[in-house]
Amino acid sequence: MARHTSEFLRQRHSHVSLRMAASSTTTTTTPALAAPRLSSFANPAEFETRPTMSDAEKAFVVGELGNQRSLLALCDSCYRDIPETYTDSLPLQLTDDRASCSACMIMDSKPEAFTEPFLAFLRENPTVFHAVDYFQTKMTSLGYKELPPREDWTGRVEAGGKYFVTRNGSSTIAFTVGKAYKPGNGVAMIAGHIDALTAKVKPVSKKPTTAGYVQLGVAQYAGALNETWWDRDLSIGGRVIVRDESGKTTSKLVKLDWPIARIPTLAPHFGVGMLGQNNKETQAVPIIGLDNSSSGAVGQQASEPPLGPVGSFASTQPPKLVQLISKELGLRDYSHIVNWELELFDLQPATVGGIDKEFIFAGRIDDKLCSWAAFQGLLASDQKEDDGTIKLVALFDDEEIGSLLRQGAKGNFLPSIIERTVESLCGDKGKSFGPGVIGQTYANSFLVSADVTHAINPNFVSRYLENHAPRLNVGICICADSNGHMTTDSVSTAVLTRVCELSGCTPQVFQIRNDSRSGGTVGPSISSALGVRAADAGMPQLSMHSIRATCGSLDPGLGVRFFKGFLDKWEKVDAEWQ
């Protein structure tokens, strides 16, 4: 039940006529939001005839205000512009102060407004598949239309439209086309990655019971199973391939909400070091249960037999895990599970911390932080009548293992989407499509390679290059590397510095010392393949590649402000160059 003050109820009554007047000019009723996922109410077909969202309504969805637990403040203007079906069940109050209006704070890119939505995103979307599903759902709720990659796009893409495409369920590209777009105009693009270090369940994950423990066969993805993974509360999630009675095969998402696995350390009393000396194949095997049937103890039952015949997928997995996943998906026949891609994840929820709650402590910050902020920046970006560019955000899988495979940044996902989009728009504008217009498009484009970078660690200050020590809760960091691990140069640095100036952002810089090893990003691969101007820029964090990392509580919002600023200001900044 909503908590309403008497003053609020009085003002609400006075706005009834305004609500009715607004609804009388609208031919399509705005659907109600469904809990708990704010964007799950939407039907893409509704946006064929639905009026354009107001800024306040868009801010309500972008900021996930419908999921807020605390009292929601709305100014009079936003209250009238947000459909009543959104707000009826929420505890809210009217305010005369626009600076305290929750929707206005989102529209103005106030950093503090994005802290809780980012925390909720991390808590609810532990795997790359869940993250892509989140982005798809959010885009649909804001009127983005999905472009099926296996179908012809002729006539489907038009100026002023909003679209998205996914690949493998683990990568996604979203973009808007400016209302004043002409073929050959550039693309303002941001590319990041949404994969994270993890431990993936092996194709045959069933292992012999050892000393009464049921263990799970997992393989490290990138640098996971390091010492930060020991003694952590690990759960499991991912996607499951299911074939029903009719023979139809689909992919379903699953995640467990309690820890089922743990990698136990050995006590120091045994005299064996535990820091970096352990075999990841034999000494970092998670335990997921007990089986003391071989102990001879009274009351112990025999080990469970495999589920399904020899050669079936179910027979290669721990029986209780198959039963558990089947129950979560509502499956009664274990043979319906054809395969799965499951992984372990740290279940401890993302949270704010510090004396003044100035930190975020969470898993998978690298690089959900920049990817989420860039995505939010696109959703919140302006759509003006004179916008002539394509604004695009590409979120890739597999960056942590070299950006290979079809869903990685080194694949053809991004160039194929850009080229198919330009081809469709050429038909819409009556211009011939070919290498010339594609070359012109790339020459007019700019890429921001968005990935987290290293915040200065106060216990290891000497490991940082002087004057290249990013701080939390300050702003975007422009990253350079003289050996080509970053794609930044003097021109692209000047471009991003100008974007910061126009967007009210404070830029920082980072380069690693000569006696340290630099990491890589998706930037060099994409910029070399497309030939676009590019720079690496991201938000700083502590404890990179740990199962649990730290960033500033304002950093998600500061990222949104910068990435939105880049998408909205790029055309203006580009016009300033000769």
Secondary structure by P-SEA (a helix, b strand, c coil): cccccaaaaaaaaaaaaaaaaaaaaccccbbbbcccccccccccccccccccccaaaaaaaaacccccccbbbbcaaaaaacccccccccbbbbbccccccaaaaaaaccccccaaaaaaaaaccccaaaaaaaaaaaaaaabbbbbcccccccccccccccccccccccccccbbbbccccccbbbbbbbbbcccccccccccccccccccbbbbbbbbcccccccccccccccbbbbbbbbccccccbbbbbbbccccccccccccccccccccccccccccccccccccccccccccccccccccccccccccccaaaaaaaaaaacccccccccccccccccccccccccccccbbbbcccccaaaaaaaaaaaaacccccccccccbbbbbcccccccccccccccaaaaaaaaaaaaaaaaaacccccaaaaaaaaaabbbbbbbbbbccccccccccccccccccccbbbbbbbccccccccaaaaaaaaaaaaacbbbbbbbbbcccccccccaaaaaaaacccbbbbbbbbbcccccccbbbbcaaaaaaaaaaaaaaacaaaaaaacc
